[in-house]
Amino acid sequence: MNILKFEGSKATLVGATIQRRLIRTNNLMTVIVDFSGGPMSEPDPYHSHPHEQTCYIAYGEVLFLEEGEEPVRLKAGDLFAVASGKKHAIQLLTPTARLIDSFNPIREDFL
């Protein structure tokens, strides 16, 4: 059985203001990403990856940026998707935010 209970689970620190927890199967990965230190005056650097991604905003607000598109302000309850290889970034607009990302295939670089 593959279960992640948030309480008591260990977070991986990704820099000073980002923590993540993950669960995966052979082909799918879900990652809880907690951001702090906002609001940010600038977005994170654009990045891309070969994985398909969906993201649910659990709380907080972010500005979602994707190459070739207008920036979109997103809040709790909103979702976005990113195609494989598409450059994208976020900017934290509130002091904290939690994003729930799903990736296919799994991100080996997160393990």
Phi and psi in degrees as a GROMACS rama.xvg file:
@    title "Ramachandran Plot"
@    xaxis  label "Phi"
@    yaxis  label "Psi"
@TYPE xy
-113.689  99.1064  ASN-2
-129.733  139.347  ILE-3
-120.247  113.135  LEU-4
-93.7606  124.263  LYS-5
-60.5751  -48.9699  PHE-6
-62.9994  124.336  GLU-7
87.5341  -7.98088  GLY-8
-78.1891  150.789  SER-9
-89.6717  129.257  LYS-10
-91.8468  145.02  ALA-11
-94.0552  127.114  THR-12
-80.7698  130.343  LEU-13
-122.01  86.1639  VAL-14
80.0409  -174.147  GLY-15
-78.1839  -20.7547  ALA-16
-123.746  11.337  THR-17
-132.472  131.034  ILE-18
-125.074  145.941  GLN-19
-139.116  149.307  ARG-20
-127.646  146.27  ARG-21
-142.368  158.599  LEU-22
-139.641  148.056  ILE-23
-150.05  160.299  ARG-24
-115.834  -164.997  THR-25
-66.6019  -29.2904  ASN-26
-124.96  -4.8472  ASN-27
-137.23  140.084  LEU-28
-130.934  135.043  MET-29
-117.684  133.138  THR-30
-128.769  126.78  VAL-31
-92.4156  119.972  ILE-32
-117.235  119.089  VAL-33
-104.078  123.174  ASP-34
-106.93  142.184  PHE-35
-137.251  178.88  SER-36
83.7907  12.0329  GLY-37
-91.8824  -179.584  GLY-38
-69.2659  151.322  PRO-39
-91.7214  139.637  MET-40
-78.3652  -21.2905  SER-41
-136.99  154.021  GLU-42
-72.2149  160.243  PRO-43
-59.1468  159.232  ASP-44
-62.2825  145.238  PRO-45
-60.4743  145.377  TYR-46
-148.093  165.52  HIS-47
-143.732  164.661  SER-48
-155.223  159.799  HIS-49
-76.5515  -2.13552  PRO-50
-87.2412  143.765  HIS-51
-73.9196  146.799  GLU-52
-140.614  138.202  GLN-53
-121.671  153.541  THR-54
-142.397  133.263  CYS-55
-111.604  129.691  TYR-56
-86.2489  107.553  ILE-57
-79.2223  -41.0598  ALA-58
-158.271  161.845  TYR-59
90.2382  -176.898  GLY-60
-134.631  142.167  GLU-61
-136.04  157.952  VAL-62
-100.717  121.672  LEU-63
-98.2491  127.843  PHE-64
-120.847  133.587  LEU-65
-138.178  136.644  GLU-66
-53.073  134.665  GLU-67
80.8417  1.18159  GLY-68
-124.824  157.84  GLU-69
-73.7284  143.475  GLU-70
-60.0265  147.085  PRO-71
-128.541  129.228  VAL-72
-82.217  126.167  ARG-73
-123.263  145.727  LEU-74
-131.913  177.701  LYS-75
-48.8367  131.45  ALA-76
98.6166  -16.0671  GLY-77
-83.9565  157.659  ASP-78
-132.61  154.446  LEU-79
-141.464  161.315  PHE-80
-129.257  147.825  ALA-81
-128.695  127.496  VAL-82
-75.0177  155.937  ALA-83
-53.7843  129.625  SER-84
81.7463  -3.02171  GLY-85
-83.2625  127.57  LYS-86
-72.0174  136.651  LYS-87
-154.713  166.459  HIS-88
-160.304  165.926  ALA-89
-130.929  158.851  ILE-90
-128.95  123.065  GLN-91
-72.3435  124.142  LEU-92
-103.218  -12.3541  LEU-93
-120.339  168.293  THR-94
-57.8877  -35.1148  PRO-95
-141.234  162.911  THR-96
-157.904  152.054  ALA-97
-124.105  124.479  ARG-98
-115.55  140.852  LEU-99
-113.026  106.37  ILE-100
-99.644  141.768  ASP-101
-121.752  137.515  SER-102
-129.063  141.823  PHE-103
-138.911  127.166  ASN-104
-69.0786  -179.958  PRO-105
-62.0411  153.374  ILE-106
-90.8789  97.7906  ARG-107
-57.7827  -30.7427  GLU-108
-68.5714  -13.3233  ASP-109
-90.3473  -12.0884  PHE-110
